[in-house]
Amino acid sequence: MAPIAVGDFVPDGSISFFDDDDQLQTVSVHSLAAGKKVILFGVPGAFPPTCSLKYVNGFIEKAEELKSNAVDEIICFSGNW
């Protein structure tokens, strides 16, 4: 499979997350991003310091700037095994 480039549509798949009520929700990538400009990035693990401090903080720090440039959602996913 070719790498995904800026502006490409990503293949559909499922993403699971805990909502504000701590209930597990599962949605498709396409339904989550429907009609939106989305930045979707992944890190190898949610809790290792390199992932949470280095990668995620950069997106948090730039969130307002990104959203002012027509980005609707910034979504981070991780795999914890």
C-alpha positions as CSV (number, residue, x, y, z in Angstrom):
1,M,0.0,0.0,0.0
2,A,1.3,3.5,-0.9
3,P,1.9,5.9,1.9
4,I,-0.9,8.3,2.7
5,A,-0.1,11.9,1.7
6,V,-1.5,15.2,2.8
7,G,-5.0,15.6,1.3
8,D,-5.5,11.9,0.6
9,F,-8.5,10.0,1.9
10,V,-7.5,7.3,4.4
11,P,-8.9,3.8,4.1
12,D,-11.8,3.1,6.3
13,G,-11.4,1.2,9.5
14,S,-12.7,1.2,13.1
15,I,-11.5,3.4,16.0
16,S,-12.5,2.7,19.6
17,F,-12.3,5.3,22.3
18,F,-13.8,6.0,25.7
19,D,-16.3,8.8,25.7
20,D,-16.9,11.5,28.4
21,D,-18.9,8.9,30.4
22,D,-16.1,6.3,30.2
23,Q,-18.2,4.2,27.8
24,L,-16.3,2.4,25.0
25,Q,-17.4,3.7,21.6
26,T,-16.4,2.2,18.2
27,V,-16.9,4.2,15.1
28,S,-15.6,4.1,11.5
29,V,-12.8,6.5,10.5
30,H,-15.0,7.7,7.6
31,S,-18.0,8.4,9.8
32,L,-15.8,10.2,12.4
33,A,-14.2,12.4,9.7
34,A,-17.3,12.9,7.5
35,G,-17.4,16.4,6.1
36,K,-14.4,17.5,8.2
37,K,-10.7,18.3,7.6
38,V,-9.0,15.9,10.0
39,I,-5.4,15.4,11.1
40,L,-5.0,11.7,12.1
41,F,-1.7,10.6,13.6
42,G,-0.6,7.6,15.6
43,V,2.0,6.9,18.3
44,P,3.3,3.4,19.3
45,G,1.9,3.7,22.8
46,A,-0.3,6.0,24.8
47,F,1.8,6.2,28.0
48,P,5.6,5.9,27.2
49,P,7.2,9.4,27.8
50,T,8.5,9.7,24.3
51,C,5.0,9.3,22.8
52,S,3.1,11.4,25.3
53,L,5.6,14.1,25.9
54,K,7.3,14.4,22.5
55,Y,4.7,13.7,19.9
56,V,1.4,14.4,21.5
57,N,2.5,17.7,23.1
58,G,3.6,19.1,19.8
59,F,0.0,18.7,18.5
60,I,-1.5,20.1,21.7
61,E,0.8,23.1,21.4
62,K,-0.2,23.7,17.8
63,A,-3.9,22.8,18.1
64,E,-5.2,26.4,17.9
65,E,-3.0,27.3,15.0
66,L,-4.0,24.1,13.1
67,K,-7.7,24.8,13.8
68,S,-7.3,28.4,12.6
69,N,-6.2,26.9,9.3
70,A,-9.5,25.0,8.7
71,V,-8.6,21.8,10.6
72,D,-11.7,20.6,12.4
73,E,-10.4,17.6,14.4
74,I,-7.0,16.4,15.6
75,I,-7.1,12.7,16.4
76,C,-4.3,10.7,18.0
77,F,-4.5,6.9,18.1
78,S,-2.2,4.5,19.8
79,G,-1.7,0.8,20.1
80,N,-1.2,-0.5,23.6
81,W,-0.5,-4.2,23.7
